[in-house]
Amino acid sequence: MPTIFTKIIEGELPGTFVWRDDRCVAFLSINPLAPGHTLVVPIEEVDHWVDLSPDLSAHLFSVAHTIARAQQRAFSPARVGLIIAGYEVPHTHIHVVPTNDMSELSFENAAASVSPEELAAAAARIKEALA
C-alpha cells in the first residue's frame, strides 16, 4: 500500500513542492515547526533511513543542503536544523527547518494547520532563493 508521501509525490494528494528530480522531492510540511519547514523525501519507498543505499542517502543530504541554503537566503534564520525521526510516516524523510532557537525543533511546537496561502508564500520564497 502506498504511503501518504507516495500519494503526494504521485499527485493523488496535494503538496507544496519546492524541488523535484528523478530520485527525490521536497515539499513543505503541512504541520510546520517554522515557516519554510521542508521535507526531503525519496521517490522510492524506504521505511528506515538506514536502509537507503549510500548513493541515495548522499543524494538526499545533498538536496537537503541545497534547500537549507535557500532557506537561509529566504528566511534569515540563526540555523537550519535537520531531523530524521521516521515515526510519523513509514517513508524516509528529512525535515529541513529554518530556526532561531533550539526549542523550535520540537514536534510539540508543530502548527496544527496552516493555510494553503501560507504554504504557497513560504514555497515561493524558497523557490526564489533556489533560482
Backbone as CSV, one residue per row, in Angstrom:
resi,resn,N_x,N_y,N_z,CA_x,CA_y,CA_z,C_x,C_y,C_z
1,MET,0.841,-1.181,0.000,0.000,0.000,0.000,0.888,1.246,0.000
2,PRO,0.631,2.181,-0.896,1.482,3.378,-0.972,1.374,4.240,0.289
3,THR,2.481,4.859,0.653,2.460,5.760,1.806,1.801,7.082,1.408
4,ILE,1.473,7.878,2.411,0.909,9.197,2.146,1.893,10.040,1.327
5,PHE,3.201,9.840,1.556,4.183,10.596,0.777,4.186,10.160,-0.681
6,THR,4.024,8.874,-0.944,3.945,8.412,-2.328,2.716,9.020,-2.997
7,LYS,1.620,9.098,-2.282,0.407,9.706,-2.842,0.628,11.187,-3.154
8,ILE,1.390,11.881,-2.319,1.724,13.283,-2.593,2.650,13.362,-3.802
9,ILE,3.668,12.529,-3.834,4.630,12.532,-4.940,3.927,12.272,-6.269
10,GLU,2.963,11.349,-6.266,2.261,10.975,-7.497,1.092,11.896,-7.833
11,GLY,0.852,12.914,-6.999,-0.192,13.882,-7.287,-1.585,13.467,-6.859
12,GLU,-1.710,12.353,-6.135,-3.017,11.917,-5.648,-3.489,12.782,-4.483
13,LEU,-2.549,13.332,-3.736,-2.826,14.261,-2.652,-2.032,15.536,-2.917
14,PRO,-2.525,16.682,-2.466,-1.810,17.931,-2.740,-0.504,18.033,-1.960
15,GLY,0.446,18.720,-2.549,1.718,19.011,-1.909,2.240,20.330,-2.432
16,THR,2.954,21.048,-1.597,3.544,22.326,-1.994,5.027,22.072,-2.239
17,PHE,5.359,21.772,-3.481,6.702,21.334,-3.853,7.647,22.502,-4.091
18,VAL,8.899,22.304,-3.683,9.957,23.272,-3.986,11.095,22.601,-4.756
19,TRP,11.065,21.274,-4.878,12.132,20.532,-5.563,11.567,19.225,-6.089
20,ARG,12.021,18.829,-7.260,11.703,17.508,-7.800,12.803,17.126,-8.768
21,ASP,13.331,15.930,-8.600,14.247,15.364,-9.575,13.865,13.895,-9.749
22,ASP,14.692,13.122,-10.417,14.321,11.732,-10.695,14.476,10.809,-9.488
23,ARG,15.029,11.306,-8.374,15.257,10.462,-7.195,14.528,10.917,-5.939
24,CYS,14.181,12.200,-5.876,13.520,12.705,-4.673,12.710,13.950,-4.963
25,VAL,11.926,14.318,-3.958,11.157,15.560,-3.996,11.376,16.287,-2.672
26,ALA,11.000,17.556,-2.660,10.980,18.332,-1.417,9.704,19.155,-1.439
27,PHE,8.956,19.038,-0.347,7.714,19.796,-0.241,7.548,20.293,1.191
28,LEU,6.723,21.326,1.339,6.539,21.926,2.654,5.681,21.051,3.549
29,SER,6.016,21.035,4.825,5.244,20.313,5.826,3.912,21.018,6.036
30,ILE,2.841,20.223,6.171,1.536,20.818,6.468,1.389,21.082,7.964
31,ASN,2.328,20.592,8.760,2.375,20.871,10.203,3.768,21.395,10.545
32,PRO,4.099,22.570,10.018,5.480,23.052,10.138,5.883,23.441,11.556
33,LEU,7.165,23.215,11.817,7.761,23.690,13.056,8.092,25.173,12.937
34,ALA,8.286,25.642,11.707,8.584,27.038,11.412,8.216,27.282,9.947
35,PRO,7.980,28.539,9.568,7.717,28.810,8.152,8.881,28.306,7.284
36,GLY,8.538,27.618,6.208,9.554,27.087,5.305,9.997,25.669,5.631
37,HIS,9.483,25.068,6.701,9.811,23.690,7.086,9.533,22.773,5.891
38,THR,10.581,22.141,5.409,10.519,21.348,4.182,10.898,19.904,4.465
39,LEU,10.233,18.983,3.776,10.554,17.565,3.854,11.233,17.139,2.561
40,VAL,12.393,16.505,2.670,13.090,15.934,1.520,12.802,14.436,1.561
41,VAL,12.174,13.929,0.494,11.632,12.571,0.500,12.087,11.825,-0.759
42,PRO,12.643,10.631,-0.596,12.984,9.858,-1.795,11.706,9.386,-2.494
43,ILE,11.753,9.281,-3.799,10.613,8.743,-4.537,10.429,7.271,-4.181
44,GLU,11.526,6.564,-4.053,11.482,5.158,-3.644,11.006,5.065,-2.196
45,GLU,10.063,4.179,-1.938,9.574,3.983,-0.576,10.572,3.144,0.212
46,VAL,11.284,3.806,1.106,12.205,3.134,2.023,11.781,3.587,3.410
47,ASP,11.413,2.644,4.263,10.868,2.980,5.577,11.908,3.649,6.478
48,HIS,13.036,3.012,6.697,14.032,3.497,7.655,15.236,4.050,6.890
49,TRP,15.685,5.212,7.278,16.767,5.871,6.531,18.042,5.044,6.495
50,VAL,18.278,4.200,7.487,19.497,3.393,7.470,19.455,2.323,6.385
51,ASP,18.273,2.096,5.800,18.138,1.127,4.714,18.288,1.756,3.335
52,LEU,18.521,3.048,3.273,18.781,3.709,1.992,20.109,3.222,1.430
53,SER,20.213,3.168,0.125,21.526,2.900,-0.460,22.419,4.102,-0.140
54,PRO,23.725,3.883,-0.024,24.618,5.012,0.255,24.489,6.131,-0.785
55,ASP,24.280,5.756,-2.041,24.159,6.754,-3.099,22.888,7.590,-2.931
56,LEU,21.756,6.941,-2.636,20.505,7.683,-2.444,20.583,8.540,-1.186
57,SER,21.164,8.023,-0.121,21.341,8.798,1.095,22.154,10.063,0.812
58,ALA,23.252,9.912,0.088,24.086,11.069,-0.257,23.296,12.079,-1.078
59,HIS,22.482,11.582,-1.995,21.684,12.488,-2.826,20.677,13.264,-1.970
60,LEU,19.982,12.570,-1.065,19.004,13.243,-0.212,19.660,14.323,0.638
61,PHE,20.837,14.020,1.193,21.524,15.021,2.013,22.053,16.177,1.169
62,SER,22.425,15.913,-0.069,22.839,16.982,-0.969,21.658,17.917,-1.258
63,VAL,20.504,17.343,-1.528,19.305,18.154,-1.764,18.923,18.910,-0.490
64,ALA,18.983,18.247,0.667,18.681,18.915,1.933,19.615,20.110,2.145
65,HIS,20.879,19.948,1.792,21.851,21.041,1.902,21.456,22.201,0.997
66,THR,21.073,21.896,-0.221,20.656,22.928,-1.177,19.416,23.652,-0.666
67,ILE,18.450,22.905,-0.152,17.229,23.508,0.401,17.582,24.382,1.607
68,ALA,18.466,23.901,2.468,18.857,24.669,3.657,19.503,25.996,3.267
69,ARG,20.353,25.977,2.267,20.972,27.232,1.806,19.908,28.198,1.296
70,ALA,18.914,27.665,0.573,17.828,28.518,0.081,17.008,29.069,1.258
71,GLN,16.772,28.240,2.267,16.049,28.714,3.449,16.822,29.818,4.160
72,GLN,18.146,29.691,4.202,18.956,30.748,4.819,18.741,32.072,4.089
73,ARG,18.757,32.016,2.757,18.552,33.240,1.976,17.120,33.757,2.110
74,ALA,16.156,32.847,2.155,14.745,33.245,2.161,14.249,33.737,3.513
75,PHE,14.732,33.137,4.605,14.167,33.423,5.927,15.165,34.002,6.928
76,SER,16.447,34.002,6.615,17.495,34.520,7.503,17.438,33.937,8.920
77,PRO,17.320,32.615,9.046,17.289,32.024,10.387,18.680,31.995,11.009
78,ALA,18.731,31.811,12.324,20.017,31.655,13.002,20.688,30.353,12.571
79,ARG,19.906,29.308,12.392,20.385,27.991,11.968,19.314,27.319,11.130
80,VAL,19.736,26.302,10.391,18.791,25.408,9.741,19.035,24.032,10.343
81,GLY,17.996,23.489,10.961,18.108,22.196,11.612,17.638,21.072,10.710
82,LEU,18.177,19.883,10.980,17.753,18.669,10.280,17.246,17.674,11.307
83,ILE,16.165,16.992,10.950,15.629,15.933,11.807,15.282,14.742,10.921
84,ILE,15.713,13.563,11.338,15.250,12.322,10.733,14.649,11.525,11.880
85,ALA,13.339,11.490,11.938,12.683,10.759,13.022,12.099,9.453,12.489
86,GLY,11.218,9.561,11.513,10.698,8.371,10.873,9.546,7.688,11.556
87,TYR,8.985,8.309,12.575,7.867,7.680,13.265,6.516,8.068,12.668
88,GLU,6.424,9.240,12.108,5.144,9.750,11.634,4.649,9.046,10.373
89,VAL,5.548,8.812,9.432,5.207,8.192,8.147,6.292,7.164,7.837
90,PRO,5.906,5.933,7.487,6.905,4.898,7.208,7.531,5.045,5.823
91,HIS,8.092,6.207,5.564,8.732,6.538,4.283,9.806,7.561,4.637
92,THR,11.063,7.204,4.451,12.171,8.074,4.837,11.914,9.520,4.423
93,HIS,12.214,10.431,5.324,12.124,11.854,5.003,13.010,12.641,5.952
94,ILE,13.592,13.686,5.407,14.462,14.574,6.168,13.730,15.895,6.365
95,HIS,13.546,16.281,7.611,12.962,17.576,7.932,14.082,18.615,7.853
96,VAL,13.884,19.655,7.074,14.836,20.759,6.955,14.089,22.000,7.468
97,VAL,14.560,22.511,8.616,13.768,23.509,9.335,14.588,24.763,9.639
98,PRO,14.191,25.919,9.091,14.843,27.162,9.482,14.446,27.508,10.917
99,THR,15.428,27.764,11.775,15.147,28.004,13.196,15.948,29.183,13.737
100,ASN,15.430,29.716,14.807,16.145,30.767,15.533,16.457,30.352,16.960
101,ASP,15.971,29.173,17.350,16.175,28.695,18.707,16.014,27.179,18.707
102,MET,16.757,26.501,19.541,16.714,25.038,19.626,15.302,24.529,19.912
103,SER,14.529,25.277,20.686,13.174,24.830,21.042,12.271,24.701,19.817
104,GLU,12.609,25.377,18.740,11.798,25.307,17.523,11.908,23.954,16.826
105,LEU,12.836,23.108,17.268,12.986,21.785,16.666,12.181,20.710,17.394
106,SER,11.261,21.100,18.244,10.417,20.155,18.958,9.106,19.967,18.204
107,PHE,8.743,18.702,17.942,7.486,18.423,17.260,6.280,18.853,18.094
108,GLU,6.486,19.086,19.371,5.410,19.609,20.210,4.995,21.012,19.763
109,ASN,5.885,21.698,19.050,5.608,23.055,18.581,5.065,23.101,17.157
110,ALA,4.780,21.955,16.569,4.290,21.932,15.190,2.936,22.620,15.098
111,ALA,2.760,23.364,14.043,1.474,24.013,13.810,0.419,22.944,13.529
112,ALA,-0.751,23.112,14.112,-1.835,22.159,13.871,-2.271,22.214,12.419
113,SER,-2.236,23.392,11.849,-2.545,23.558,10.428,-2.085,24.943,9.992
114,VAL,-1.835,25.059,8.723,-1.516,26.354,8.113,-2.327,26.446,6.831
115,SER,-2.579,27.646,6.405,-3.398,27.832,5.207,-2.590,27.514,3.950
116,PRO,-3.274,27.129,2.895,-2.580,26.930,1.616,-1.834,28.184,1.165
117,GLU,-2.366,29.340,1.506,-1.705,30.599,1.131,-0.380,30.776,1.864
118,GLU,-0.353,30.402,3.148,0.894,30.483,3.914,1.946,29.528,3.341
119,LEU,1.509,28.314,2.991,2.439,27.351,2.381,2.947,27.878,1.045
120,ALA,2.054,28.403,0.238,2.447,28.919,-1.083,3.429,30.076,-0.939
121,ALA,3.210,30.952,0.031,4.115,32.088,0.232,5.505,31.622,0.657
122,ALA,5.563,30.663,1.587,6.864,30.131,2.017,7.552,29.423,0.870
123,ALA,6.800,28.629,0.098,7.372,27.928,-1.053,7.923,28.906,-2.073
124,ALA,7.208,29.988,-2.311,7.671,30.992,-3.273,9.003,31.595,-2.828
125,ARG,9.151,31.847,-1.538,10.405,32.396,-1.030,11.558,31.411,-1.229
126,ILE,11.301,30.133,-0.969,12.342,29.114,-1.155,12.695,28.957,-2.623
127,LYS,11.673,28.886,-3.488,11.924,28.743,-4.925,12.717,29.920,-5.481
128,GLU,12.367,31.118,-5.024,13.103,32.313,-5.458,14.573,32.213,-5.040
129,ALA,14.800,31.732,-3.819,16.167,31.591,-3.325,16.919,30.464,-4.028
130,LEU,16.191,29.471,-4.531,16.818,28.372,-5.285,17.213,28.821,-6.697
131,ALA,16.494,29.796,-7.214,16.737,30.221,-8.605,18.071,30.900,-8.788
